[in-house]
Amino acid sequence: MGFIEAIFGAGAIVMKAIRTVNQITKTVHQATKNQINSIVDERFQERLKEINSIIDERFQERVKENQTVSSPTPVTVNIQIDIKNIDLQETELEKKRARDGLLKRTELEKLQELKKQREDKFEQWQKAKTQEVVAEQVKNPDGYETSFLNNDKAHILQFHMGQVVLEKQCGCGRPMFLQHKNRPDGSLLMLNDFFWSCIGYYNYANTQCRGTQNFSTQDIGLMHKANVFELKLSNAELSQSFIPKNIQITVVDRVRQHLKVENSDVLCPIHHVPMVLREKRNHSDVVIDMFYLQCPHFGCQQLVKLKSAAQIAAFLHSKEGRGIL
């Protein structure tokens, strides 16, 4: 994978970056400010060329693997429709089991076959989605920018919480997704609070996997869409900007317009269908405790809480093309 660590389904790429500024500072500490700026800019341009080369290589690999012909409807959309249809068939059988207490042998076999079909389709979706993301970045490089992550930029990771993750695999071979530790005191998250977790964590019995990997807190860059205003702010600035009551009231009204609507960027880790926006019954009017995304599959308890300004911004951006500010 080279410099690529992972790809978020909404279009961002996590990269293993270089210690650009630190290395330059040590080697040119006698240079003037203008000289430093010139060298930084030169090294940055070199880095961009490396990134573009890596992305182009990855794109060409995916073209060879999938031989996908461009069409008005993205391949990922058609595959997601197939997954939803499989899910509907599964749901009917599971409802029958809940109602009757058991299933016939042929029905049990059918249920297992549907689960296998779902996993096969999800694997196809991951490959097609990776190609789609990379192709978009190659086609529109000016629409993306790179942020080198530090604690001031931790909200950029929060922005991508819950999104499906591509090209990041657990040791068991299944995809991983981004998680973070809880901070009961409400303080800002730091980079070392984040980690990767296997989607198999939510499976049952012998199919469960509790694999995790630390999120590297050094030399990490994130190439993301350039038109997201919230990602241009610092972690603290975004938190402060969400405090005014009038902004919170406006945001709540906007989010409520999308209740019961799917978010195709956030898939259930078990059933691989888009999660649906819900509002908590008891939330005491605290905005970052009001909304969550839940799997629509019958009896599934999987959910993603929208518990930060960055996550709410991400949701609104996916629906309206603009965030909370």
N, C-alpha and C positions, 0 to 999 in steps of 0.2 A: 504493500500500500504506500510505501514511501512516506511522504509528509502527511498524508491523509490519515487522520485518527478515526473520524466518523462523519456521517452525513445525516443531517436532520431532514425529515421528509418535507418540511416547508421550504427547504432550499438553502440552508446554511451548511458550511463545511468546517469541521473542527480540524485544525492543522497543527502538526508539531513544528513550531516556528524556531527561529534562531534568536539568540540573545543580541539582537542588532545593536541597540543603543549602548548596552553595557560594554560590548566588545569594542565598539568604535570609541567610546569615551576613554578606555584604557590606552588605546593606541594613538590617539590624537589629543591628549590632554594639553599639549603645548599650542595647539592650533587656535586660530581666532574663531569667534562665534560663527562668522560667515563660512569659514572653512568646514567647521563641524556640520553646519546645515547642509553644505554641498555634499559632504561624504555620506551623511545620513540619507539624503535624497538618492544618491547614487546606489547605496546598498539596498534602499527600499525598492528602487526600480529593478535591481537584480533579483530581489526576492519575488517581485511580481512576475518577472519572466519565468522564474522557477515554478511558481504556482501555476501559471498559465500552461506551461509545458506539461506539468503533472496532470492537470485537468484534461488537457487535450489527449494525452496518452490514455487516460482512464475512459474518456469518451469513445475513443477508437476501439478500445477493448470491448466496451459494452455493445457497440454497433456490430462487431463481429460475433459476439455471443448471442445477441438477440435478433439481429437482422430485422429490426422493427421499421416498418414503413410509416412515415409521418402521415397523419390523418386528422380530420377536424376534431375527432374525439380521441383524447389521449388513451393509450393502451391501459394505463392504470385505472382509468374510469371504468372501462369494460370489465377488467378483472375484479374491481371492487363490486360491480353489479353481480358478478358470478358468486363472489363470497357472500354477499347479502342473500342471494337465492338459496345457497347452501345453508346459511344460517336459519332461514325461514323453515326449511325442511327439518333441520335439527330441532327447532323450537316446537314444531308440531308433534314430533315424537316425544320430546321431553314433557310437554304438557299432557300428552296421553299417559305417560308413565306416572306423572303426578296425580292424575285423575283416577287411573285404574290400579295404581300400585305396582304395576309390572309391565314388561313388554314381551312380546313373543320373541322366539329365537331369531326369526328372520328380521324382526324390527330392530333387535339389538345389533345384528350384523350390519343392517342398513345404517344405523347410527354411527357405528365405528367407521364404516366406509365414508360417510359424510365428513367425519372429522379428519380423515386422511385427505380427502379432496380439498378441504378447507386449508390444511397446512401446505399442500402442493400449490394451491392457488396463491397463498400468501407468499410463498417463495418466488413464484413468478412475478407477483406484484413488487416485491423488493427489488428484483433485477430491473424491471421496467421503470420503477420510480427512480432508481439510481441513475439510469441512463437519462431520464427526463430532467432531473436536477442538474446533472453535469452539462447536458446539451444546452439548457437555458443559460448557464453561466458562460459557456463558450460563445453563445449567440449574443449575449448582452453583458459583456464584461463591465461596462460603465454603470450598470445597475447594481453592482456589488462593491463592497468595501471590506477591508480587513481590520479587525480590532485585535490587538494583542492583550490578552486577558491578565488582569490583576484584580485585587480586591475592590478597586474602584469600578471595575467592569463586571462584577459578579452578577448584576441584574441581567446582563446579556444572556447568561446561562439560564436564569429564571425565565426569561422570555421564551425559551425553547423547552421548558419543562413539560413533560407529558407527550411531546411530539414523538412520532415513530422515528426510530434511529436506524439508519442503514450503514452497512459496511463496518459495524462494530459487533463482533461476535464473542460470546462467552466460550469458555473451554469446552462446553458441551455441544457447541455448534449453533446454538440458538442466538437470536439477536439480543442486544442489551438496550436498556433505556436509562435516561438520566434521572437520578434521584438526589435528594439532599437531606441532611440531618435536620431534625427539628430544633428550632431556637425558641423555647418557651418564653424567654424574656422579651421576645419581639425585636431583638437587635438585628442589624443588617447581616445577611449571610456573607461569608467569606468563601474564597475559592476552595479551601480545604474542607468545606462542608459538603461538597458535591462528590458523587461517586456513580459508577456504572453498576447496574443490577440486571441480572438475567431475567428475561420475561417469563422464564420457567419457574420463577419464584412463586407465581400464583397458581401453578398447576397443582394437581392433587397427587398424593401417595407417591408411587414409583416414578412418576414423570416430573416431579418437582425438582428444581435446581435452585440452590441458594447462592449461586456464584456471584461475586462482586469484584470490581476492580476500582482502585483508587483513581480519581480524576487528577491527572498530573497538574501541579500548580506552577510549573515552570515551562517556559518555552512553548506556550500554547497560544495559537491564534485562531480566530473565528472569522471566516469569510461569510458575510451576511448581506441581506438586501440593504441598499444604501438609503432607501426612502423611509426608513423607520426612525422618526425623530427621537423616540425614547432611548434608542441605542446610542445616540450622540451625547447623552447626558452621563454624568457619573452616577454610581449607585446611590449616593446620598442625595444628589440633586433630584433624581427621579422620585425618591421617597418623600422629599420635602414638597415637591410640586404637586403631589397627590393629596396633601393635607387639606387645602381649602375646601370648605363644605360645598360651595357652588359647583366645583369640578366633580366632586363625588356624586352629587345629585344628578348631574348631567350624564355621567358615566353609567350610573345605575339605570337610568331611563333608556339609554342606548342598549345596554346589555339585555335588558328585559324584552326588547324587541325581537331577540333571537332565542327566546325560551322554546324548548322542544325541537330546536334545529340542530342538525348534525354538524360536527366539526371534523372535516376529512383529514386534518393534520394530526388528530389525536385518535388513535385506534385502541380498542380493547386488546390488552396483551394476550388474552385467551382466545377470543372469538374473531379478532382482527377486523371488526366492523367499526365504523366511525362512532365516537361517543356523542351523546346528546346533552345539550345544556339544560340544567335544572337549577331551581332556586331552593335553598334550605327553608324549612318551615320556621325554625327559630334561629334567628341570626342577630337579633338586637341592633339591627340597622348598621352593623359593621360591614363595610363594603367588601373587605378582603376575607369575609367569612360568610358571604351571601350565596355565591354561585359555585357550581361544580359541574363537571362533565361525567356522565355515567353511561356504561354499556347498556344498550337497549335489549340485549339478549335476555330471554326469559330466565328469571332467577339469578342473573349474574350481578354480583355486588361490586364489580370493579368500577372505580371512579378516580377522577383527577380533580382535586380542589383548586380553584382559582384563588390562591391565598397570597397573592402579591400584586402590586401595581403592574409589574412587568408581565405577569401572566394574563391579567385582564387586558393589558395593551395588546398582547399577542392575539388574544381571541378577537378583539374588535378589529385589529388590523386584518385578520384573515377573512372577516365578514364584510368590512366596510372600506378597507384600504387605508384606514387611519386608526391611530391608537387612542390613548386617553387624553392627549394634549393637542 
